[in-house]
Structures are given as C-alpha cells and as structure tokens.
C-alpha cells in the first residue's frame, strides 16, 4: 500500500459536533491513463472528486479493532478526473469516536470519544506518456466546516444544505500510527435496497408517521420542494403501541434523530455518516404536506452474496423465513451486531456464535466472518480471554461462557460450511488461547466453575426478576468448555498440530462433567448434554427432553444457549414431530407468535409485544435481534434434509435426510455451495410424499430408514402411505 507514504492530517482546531471536510485541489495537464485513490479515516468518511461521490462504500472504512487494524479502501477514479480537480472528504465520528456503548460510562469509552478526527489518502495518477504523479495527504491540504453539523452513531445526523464550505484553513499533521493500516478485508457496506413508503398517517395522538412496511437498517431518504431555511426533523421507531401511537422508548438513550435544513427548491437528502434501525419515522417538522412519494427507506448492510432460500406452503412460515433474512441484513453491518437501533449495536460474541450456521447458509458470509474473527484475535486479551463484544468496547468487563466460546465455534463453523482450512490456520492460536484461559480461572480442574456468566440468557424458565434461565451456570460453562476444547482438537488434527494435551484435557472434562452433573434439571441442560456429546446415554436424555417439552405444554423453556440446538437434538433422536410442533406454534412462546403480531424481523424476546399489546420492557426490547433466527439452520438440515458429513466440509458430499410435515403441504430449500447448487423439495400428497433432489455432488439419500448412494444429478423419490 502506497498510502503509508502519506501523512495523517486533521483539522487545526476542535470542530465540536461539526464534521470537517478536507480538500485538495490539483491540476493534471497531461492525458490520464488511470488513477487510483487509497484512503481511510479515523471515523467514517465520504469522498467526492469533482462533485461525484467516490465509490459506493457506505460508512467507510467500516468497523474494525481500530487500535490494531484499520482498513484502507482503494478506488478506481480514472473516470472522475479532469484537468482541474478537487478532492473533498467529509469525516464523521462513526464508530471510532461515537460514545459507544451508550448505557455504560467508563474510562475507555471516554478515551475513545476524545480521540481526534483523522484522514490519510494517496492518489496515484498514471499518464499516457508513462509518467506518474501522486497527491498525498500532507499540510498542503485544507479543511473547513461541512454542511454536516452533527453526526454520531446513536443520536443521528444534522445537515444544513444552505452551507457551502468556506473559510478554508490549513490542516495540521496528526501523529497517528500507520502500522495499523491493512487492505480492505471485509465485505463492502453498500446501499442494497430501496423501499418506498407504504403510507403516511396521523396516529390517534396526532403524530404524523411514515410506515415503510418493513424494518430495515439504514436511513430514510426525503425528497421535497422547500424554501431555504425550512426544517425537516424526524425520529425513528420499530413498532407502534397497542393503540397505534408512536413508540420508541426501547431505543433507550439513542435519540435517533435526523435533521435537515433545506436549501431553496427541489432537493433530496439522506444521512451520510450514520445509520438507524427502523420501520417508522415520525415527522416532527415538515414544510407543507407529506405523502408516501416523499420518502424512501434505504437498506444498508455488508453486501454479501445470497446463497440460501427457504419457501413452504405456509404463509406464516414464509414470513418467518423473511424475518430471519431481514434480521441478518439489518445486523450484518460490517460486524455481527445484536441490534441496529438502540444505544448498543455491538458485536456480541454470544449472538454471533448462536446464529453463525444460519448466517452462512443464507449468505456467503465467509469473508465477513473471517474479517471479524481477525478482530476477535486482535482484541483477545493477554490472558486469552475474549470479550463480550468484538470489537471489544467493554474491556473492563469479564467474559462469559457461550460468548467467549465464539473464538472456537465461529472458525469451525466457517470451515464446515465453506471448506477452506485457512480460517482454522488464521484462528487456531486464538482458539487454543481461549481454552487455555478457562483453565487458569476455573476453581475446579476439568470444569469451569467459580465464574459469573450470562447463563442461558433470556431463558423462559428464568426465576422472577432474572434475565438468566434456570440452567446452572457452572453446567453451561463446563459444557461449552468441553465443546471448545473438542473443536481445538478437531482443528489441530486437520492442521497437523500436536493436540495430544487437548485430547487429554477433553477426556478429562467429559469425565469430570459426568461426575459433577449426573442429572439434568432443565430443557437447556438436556440439550447441551446431548448436543456436546456429554450425556452417557444420549437417547435416554433426548427422550427425557421430549417428555419435559410435552410436560411444559409443548413449549420452549430455553434461552440463547439452548434454543439453537433443541430442535436438532429432538430430530436426531426420533422426535421430529415434536420439533415441528415447536416450530409451528403460533402462540407465545413460539417462532410464529411474532409473525402473528406483524413482525418483519426477529425479536429479542418471544413476547416483545404481549398478546394484550403491551411491551415486554422498555430497557431491553429489540425488535430486530437475529439470534432466534438460528431456527433456519434446522429447517435446512433437518426439515429440508440438506446436510453434509463433518468430514466432508463445504458440502463436498451431501447427506439428504428430510423430515416432512403434512401441515406445511410442501417445503423447498435451495443452497448455493462451493461445489454448486443443492435444491430439495418435498410435497405431501394424498397417497404419499414426493421428494425432488438436485445435487452437484455425490449424495447419501436417507428415506424410510433406507440409505442409497447417488451420483450428482436430479432425482425424484416417492414414499407411499
């Protein structure tokens, strides 16, 4: 990267809330053959060359572990150059300098908020005659106040369109390291879809509200004709209350305001340097009459390729599938976040490991996760501890089992889905260090005890007043200790490493676990014991789980830890009908209950909106929280029957073992793998079930208790009633 030849620059004074814009004017007198711009910033930037936006990367340079890694973008700008040129770059706070996380106040947050704005860039001009010229960031650049008067992740953005930057001042060199600069690693964040407003209406309380019909992450674009100085002001919300009135108390401290001061005439605007999570906007100020034609929601996320599709004969189940996809889109904005709307929006490690299998089926998320896992390794503490969130913006807090275990679970799943051992090479040391860390903090050798955890977070069997389920924290921690250690062993064997010490450790953990926990008390405890191969009699344990689910009224009692695995355990041990009962449950708690309440994304709580229309809570009630969308991996693998053997990663060889349910009528799944497209359909008919399979690889077909190997091709199978 030639950008390291340039200097970091900043404004010569503190601009407060106002975003500075930097400029460099230059002349290119000869004919240009090609030109490229390398650029990044301390904050988020938007670059404009001769009045045209450079590239389509939104919120560049994205979000990384900034102290260790800062991505540099490279753009081909040949077509934008003229003889007389001006490059302008506006820099906002972004994730780098916004007060994240919003609900906490500690020294590291204050330090980050006080960091300086910074820009570094390198423009290379190649002429037809073979000569070159470079334009570097240095003290020949200038800066001024931009029209963006305020921009911040939680509180929104203010733009005064009447302002044309003036009173240009010399920049100041900034002492900031360059060894943190790396080429772009993650997927580019882009505007991916435009959604027209469905309606503009007044609520019973008199608020003017715009409904886009779908919850999105991004921003609203306004188009209007106005006089200079007139103001547009609006805030954002996910849902309305039981009476149809405006409600966004669940945003907590995030103001989520967009303010625009108009220039004269017709104009369009949307925020440049921040984002929101919303379905609705409320017009607090608007000149004249407003109609749907004035508003467009723009969805923004990491531009991953879609690879997985599910469709069925149930309209409600199809809506659930849509909600899962939109939940991923809304929370995969360079980092796998928990939610896109409130004063949080952090890369919670537990949520990521819960959802990663589904994420990698629905989208080609390999590049996305490899970049994030590099940040995880960079932020991993000297002890081997992995923070609750990555990037680690809560370094003063301790980790938790099932959260820090993302260090082992996520690399393994990326390898399993896509088949490239490079992710294990990259992350093996991080995986190993995480397991080693547990051994240094436990109070019981062979188990993980004596540490506070999140437990089975939001478990439905939680004691009154607790967010944690009733499963024992030491049980959960020790189970995940075994699981992560086992993954280190598997990864090490594949990489040719000596993992004999971890093989012994894993055997010791399993033995210690069985001695310490001979009985299982909750749904989640049964699930983990089977799923992590800790139960001495897995069939008996799975049967006991099924009995417990039935005794609980065919209801889930699990939380973040147990829910992703419970359906798999039931199906793998002969209880698929019960698994389907849980999936198709329309009442609370059930995956279809939010659908019956109008959800367009996955909720943080099964009853974020209760049957009487009241809300679960104000302080922790996101309506775009992807974790429970993990059910989709069960639909792909068990319901539709598309699986691969663990020793055939990347779907090098297919196992086709579907589990139909007549209540749907039919189910279709399509998955684009590294070896081609797999398509599977089953249709329940009066005389039996028709199965259609298209496989690009050899497959083991498992139907009616029989197994048959087939070559790549298209097949139709029948089972008769």
Helices and strands as residue ranges (DSSP letters): G 2-5, E 9-10, E 20-27, E 32-42, E 44-49, E 52-53, E 70-76, G 78-80, E 84-92, H 94-97, H 107-113, E 118-127, E 132-136, E 142-145, E 148-152, E 156-160, E 169-170, E 172-173, E 181-183, E 189-196, E 199-202, E 208-226, E 231-237, E 239-240, E 246-247, G 249-251, E 257-261, E 265-269, E 276-285, G 292-294, E 295-302, E 308-312, H 315-331, H 349-362, H 366-379, H 406-418, H 422-441, H 473-495, H 500-516, H 523-531, H 538-551, H 560-572, H 576-583, H 593-596, G 626-630, H 631-634, I 635-639, E 642-644, G 649-651, E 654-656, E 666-673, E 676-685, E 688-695, E 699-703, E 706-710, E 713-720
